Amino acid sequence: MVDVGAQSPEQARLAQEFVRFAVESGVLRFGEFKTKAGRMSPYFFNAGLFDDGAKMGRLAQFYAQAIVASGIEFDMVFGPAYKGIPLAATVAVELARLGRNVPFAYNRKEAKDHGEGGTLVGAPLRGRVLIVDDVMSAGTAARESIALIRAAGATPHAVAIALDREAMATENGQDVAYSAVQYVRGQLGMQVCAIAKLADLLLYLQASGGDAMQAHHGRVLAYRQRYGVDEGT
């Protein structure tokens, strides 16, 4: 299995560029935000705000470069509805531009009862499938995608995400000692490629200078000390 945990110098550079891009695009924000788990977080990442052609194109470049740099082998790309749909399409386009032309598919939330019918759209699910999504909070979306892929006779092989929060997942409203990424790797047996991690955000804030950024760094660091997990990187 490819080790996609330790960063190469190229991956570290790419991660810093991505964090800067996310902050400047207003996608990565600082303040007080209530998470799905009920925590108060000092930062919030909303990939839905990559909402124009230029941002989406640049985002796809980051994904494709991170995927290629990870060394993960795969035969096609799958995007879970809804945020994963534009991600799968644009990442497939960018991978083709980099010389990796692979099929892509996505699912509907509800089965279509006319025309071709079914819940899957695009290329048939075959071989080793790379799931492309924005973030992972509890691994729930990954499990749903895995079930769809296996039902189609293909192999759910890896997941590519934009940001690894490196924080404890929750189950039944309780914090657990592992992150969603660790769960997908350890329990589901899949590789995970993240463009950037919470550690990369902390490095960016630390290097940015200025009172505001240093204040954000302190709050994000405190959050990590309380909820963070060691993913062995």
C-alpha positions in Angstrom: 0.0 0.0 0.0 1.2 3.5 -0.8 2.1 5.6 2.2 0.1 8.7 1.7 0.6 10.0 5.2 4.1 11.5 5.2 4.4 14.6 3.0 7.1 15.1 0.4 8.5 18.6 -0.1 6.3 18.9 -3.2 3.2 17.9 -1.2 4.1 20.3 1.6 4.5 23.2 -0.9 1.2 22.3 -2.6 -0.6 22.2 0.8 0.6 25.7 1.7 -0.5 27.0 -1.7 -3.9 25.4 -1.2 -4.4 26.8 2.3 -3.5 30.3 1.0 -5.9 29.9 -1.9 -8.7 28.7 0.4 -8.2 31.7 2.8 -8.0 34.3 0.0 -11.1 32.8 -1.6 -13.1 33.1 1.6 -13.6 29.4 1.8 -11.5 29.0 4.9 -12.7 31.4 7.5 -11.9 32.2 11.1 -14.2 33.1 14.0 -16.6 30.9 16.0 -18.5 28.2 14.2 -20.6 25.4 15.5 -19.7 22.1 13.9 -21.9 19.2 13.1 -20.5 17.5 16.1 -21.7 20.4 18.3 -18.2 21.8 18.9 -17.3 25.5 18.7 -14.5 25.6 16.1 -12.2 28.7 15.5 -12.2 27.9 11.7 -14.7 26.8 9.1 -14.0 25.3 5.7 -16.9 25.5 3.2 -16.0 24.0 -0.1 -19.4 25.2 -1.5 -17.9 28.7 -1.7 -15.6 27.6 -4.5 -18.4 29.0 -6.6 -17.1 30.3 -9.8 -15.3 28.9 -12.8 -11.8 30.3 -11.9 -12.0 29.0 -8.3 -13.4 25.6 -9.4 -10.7 25.2 -12.0 -7.9 26.0 -9.5 -9.4 23.7 -7.0 -9.4 20.9 -9.5 -5.7 21.5 -10.2 -4.9 21.2 -6.5 -6.9 17.9 -6.3 -5.3 16.4 -9.4 -1.7 17.4 -8.4 -2.2 16.0 -4.9 -3.7 12.7 -6.3 -0.8 12.3 -8.7 1.7 13.1 -6.0 0.2 10.6 -3.6 1.0 7.7 -5.9 -2.4 6.1 -5.4 -3.4 3.8 -8.3 -7.0 3.9 -9.5 -9.1 3.2 -12.6 -11.8 5.8 -12.3 -13.2 8.7 -10.2 -16.5 8.8 -8.3 -18.2 11.9 -6.9 -20.9 11.4 -4.2 -23.9 13.7 -4.5 -24.0 16.6 -4.2 -20.7 18.4 -3.6 -18.7 15.5 -5.1 -20.4 15.8 -8.5 -18.7 18.9 -9.7 -15.5 17.8 -8.0 -15.4 14.4 -9.8 -16.1 16.1 -13.2 -13.5 18.9 -12.9 -10.9 16.7 -11.3 -11.3 14.1 -14.1 -10.8 17.0 -16.6 -7.6 18.1 -14.8 -6.3 14.6 -14.5 -6.7 14.2 -18.3 -4.8 17.4 -18.8 -2.0 15.9 -16.7 -2.0 12.8 -18.8 -4.3 10.6 -16.7 -7.5 10.2 -18.6 -9.9 8.2 -16.5 -13.7 7.7 -16.5 -15.9 9.4 -13.9 -19.3 8.8 -12.5 -21.6 10.2 -9.7 -24.8 9.3 -8.0 -28.2 10.9 -7.6 -29.8 11.2 -4.1 -33.0 9.7 -5.5 -33.4 7.0 -8.2 -34.6 8.2 -11.6 -37.8 6.4 -12.6 -37.6 7.2 -16.3 -35.1 7.3 -19.1 -32.0 5.3 -18.1 -33.3 5.1 -14.5 -31.2 4.2 -11.5 -29.0 6.3 -9.2 -25.7 6.3 -11.0 -24.7 8.6 -13.8 -21.6 8.6 -16.1 -19.2 5.8 -16.8 -20.0 2.3 -15.4 -18.4 1.7 -12.0 -15.5 -0.7 -12.7 -12.1 -1.5 -11.2 -10.4 0.5 -8.4 -12.5 3.6 -7.7 -11.2 6.8 -6.3 -13.9 8.8 -4.4 -13.5 12.5 -4.5 -15.2 14.6 -1.8 -14.6 17.9 0.1 -14.0 16.8 3.7 -14.7 13.9 6.0 -16.5 14.4 9.3 -17.4 10.9 10.4 -16.8 8.7 7.4 -20.6 8.4 6.8 -20.6 9.7 3.2 -17.6 7.4 2.5 -19.5 4.4 3.7 -22.5 5.3 1.5 -20.3 5.6 -1.5 -18.5 2.4 -0.7 -21.9 0.6 -0.6 -22.9 2.0 -4.0 -19.5 1.1 -5.6 -19.5 -2.5 -4.2 -23.1 -3.0 -5.3 -22.0 -2.1 -8.8 -19.3 -4.7 -8.7 -16.4 -2.3 -8.4 -13.7 -1.8 -5.7 -13.8 1.2 -3.4 -10.0 1.8 -3.3 -9.2 5.4 -2.1 -10.7 8.7 -1.1 -9.4 12.2 -2.0 -10.4 15.2 0.1 -9.5 18.8 0.2 -8.9 19.2 4.0 -8.1 16.7 6.7 -9.3 18.3 9.9 -7.2 15.8 12.0 -9.8 15.9 14.7 -11.7 13.3 16.7 -14.7 11.9 15.0 -18.0 11.5 16.8 -20.3 8.5 17.2 -23.7 8.8 18.8 -22.9 12.3 19.9 -19.7 11.2 21.7 -16.1 11.9 20.8 -14.0 8.9 19.8 -10.2 8.5 19.9 -9.8 8.4 16.1 -10.4 10.8 13.2 -12.7 10.1 10.2 -9.6 9.7 8.1 -8.2 7.1 10.5 -11.5 5.3 10.4 -11.5 5.1 6.6 -7.9 3.9 6.6 -8.1 1.5 9.5 -11.6 0.2 9.5 -12.5 0.5 5.8 -9.1 -0.4 4.5 -8.9 2.5 2.0 -6.2 5.0 1.2 -6.8 8.7 1.8 -5.2 11.6 0.0 -5.8 15.1 1.4 -4.6 18.2 -0.3 -3.9 19.8 3.1 -4.3 19.0 6.8 -4.9 21.0 9.9 -1.2 20.9 10.6 -0.7 22.7 7.2 -3.2 25.4 8.3 -1.3 25.9 11.5 2.0 26.3 9.6 0.4 28.8 7.3 -1.0 30.9 10.2 2.3 30.8 12.0 4.3 32.0 9.0 1.8 34.7 8.0 2.7 37.2 10.6 0.5 40.0 12.0 -1.5 40.1 15.2 -4.7 38.8 13.6 -3.1 35.7 12.1 -1.2 34.9 15.3 -4.4 35.2 17.3 -6.1 32.7 14.8 -3.0 30.5 15.2 -3.4 30.4 18.9 -7.1 29.5 18.8 -6.7 26.9 16.1 -3.8 25.3 18.1 -5.9 25.3 21.2 -8.7 23.5 19.3 -6.2 20.9 18.0 -4.8 20.3 21.4 -8.3 19.6 22.7 -9.8 17.7 19.8 -6.9 16.7 17.6 -5.6 13.2 16.9 -2.1 12.0 16.0 -2.4 10.5 12.5 1.3 9.5 12.4 2.4 12.2 10.1 
